[in-house]
Amino acid sequence: STRPAKSIMENAASLWPDPPAWWKEEPGEPPPLPEGDITVFGVSRGVGAPPLPDLDDQRYDAAAAPHDSLRALGRSLRLAFTALLRALASEPSAEAVDRQLGEVRVLVTNVQHCLNSLRPHRAREDLLLLLRAQLQRKQRALAA
């Protein structure tokens, strides 16, 4: 015998408890963001964005095209990461691993700096796109 679908759904709904009272309330304003430092698991941390590490050892040509620099850094990063894995597998001495890990850190910092150099260009492109869209909307409104 087949049961009607409605009774099956009513029975299924009765198996679950009602949601908590706070779930039914209208959402209010979110709590304010903390200022200064917060402590998480006993470690004190700042709430702002972490500062970008200093670029002590620049591994890319700032005058070259950024996509070429990123491609070269990506290649170097893959090689350094492979060397780190080899060092971990073959000679897990702290000195060899630290040396390879330092190389990976330097390359990642270089990638961060190279990507950050593209931010002004990207912001300009986004602004141009926005202005062109506004211009087209205004031209269509004037033509209508």
Secondary structure, DSSP 8 states (H G I E B T S, - for coil): ----HHHHHHHHHHHS----HHHHS----------SEEEETTEEEESS-------SS--S-TTS-HHHHHHHHHHHHHHHHHHHHHHHHH---HHHHHHHHHHHHHHHHHHHHHHHTTHHHHHHHHHHHHHHHHHHHHHHHHH-
